[in-house]
């Protein structure tokens, strides 16, 4: 399954969003970067804009592709394209998530993330935020 996700940056920190309780323990209450499945005939950016509007009620314009990875969960596989974007304020709604945290890169691993997100977290830790901010 092809998926897009947004690494949202606000005041030099990253937004992490907690998923709701689920029967699937490997996704239940885990943190993630917002996004979702790419629907038929959608580009990555169109899908990402749609997902951010659905999940958070926000409309963003500028995205830079940052990283791509694949991960196999017990019952499905994802291919995720991660995009970076800055947000100017925290005026969003948690339509799909139960909580969010604004966190520095060196604290990302203090949260329990979806397994597929750990590859991009390792890249974020390796290259830091200053490099990221300059790419958006």
N, C-alpha and C positions, 0 to 999 in steps of 0.2 A: 504494500500500500504506500502510495506517495503522500508525503505529509510536509507541511511548512510550519515553521515556528519563528516567533519574533523574540529576540533578545532586546528587551526594552531598557534603555538607560535613562536614568533621571538623577541629576546632581551627582554624577560620577559613581552611581551605584546601579545595581541590576535588580529588576523586579522579578520576583519568584511568586508563582501562583499555586495554591494548594487545591488539588482535586478533591471532590466530595467522596464520601464513603461509597465503596463499591464492593460487590461480591468478589471481584477479582483482586486478590490481595496484592498482586504486583503493581496495580495502579491505584489502589485505594489510599486516599489521604496523602498521596505523594505530591511533591512539588514538580512543576513543569514550567516551560516557557509557553506562552499562549500560542495557539494556532490549531491546525487540524488538517483533515484530509483535503486533498486537491480533487475537486469534482471534475467530471468529464468536461472537456473544452475550456478549462480554466488554466491560466498561467499561474506560476507561483505567486506573483504579486497580487493578482486578482483574488486568488484563494486566501492569501494572508490578510488582505484588506477586509474581505468578507468575514473571516474568522474573528478578527479583532473587533469588528463592529458587533458581531453576534455575542462574543464572550465578554467584551469589556465596554461596548458602546462607544468606542473611539474610532476616529478616522485619522489615519496617518498617511503621509505622502512619501517620505523619503525612507528607502530601505537599501541596504547594501548586503549582498550575499556574503556570508561569513564562513560557512562550513557546511559540509554534507557528510552524513554518516548513515549506516544501516544497522538495524538491530533486530534480532529474532526473539520475540516473546514466546511463551508456550503455545499460543494459538494463532499468532499472526506475526508478520514481519513488516517493519517500517523502513522506508528510505526517507530521511528527513533532511530538508534544506533549511538551514538556520539563516535568518536575516537580522541585521542590526538596525535599530532605529532609536532615535532620541525622542523622549516625550517632554513636554514643557510643564506639565502639572500632573497631579495625581487625581484628576477629575475623571474617574472611570467607575463603572459598575461591575460588581462581581456577579455576572449572569450565569456563569458556569463553574465558578470556583467558590470556595468557602472562606478563603483568607489569602492575603498577600503579604510579602515581606520585601522591604527595600534593603538590599544587602550588598556588602562589598565582595569583590571577587574572592578574597582570601577567606571569606566566611561561607562560601557557597556549600561546601561539604558538611557544614553543620546541619543542613536540612536533608531530609530523605527525598531524593529525586526519583523520577521515572528512570529506569535503567538506561534507556536510550539516550538520555541527556548527559550522562557522565562523560562521554567522549568530547562533547563540546565544552563541558566544564573544564576538562583537562587542558583544552586549547586556550580557554579564557585565562586559566591560571598561568599557563606558560608565557603568554604574550602580554598580559596585563591590560588595563583599561585605557591608558593613554594612547596606545596604538589604535585601539578600537574607536575612540572618540574622533580621531583624526580621519577615519575612513567614512564617516557619515556626513 
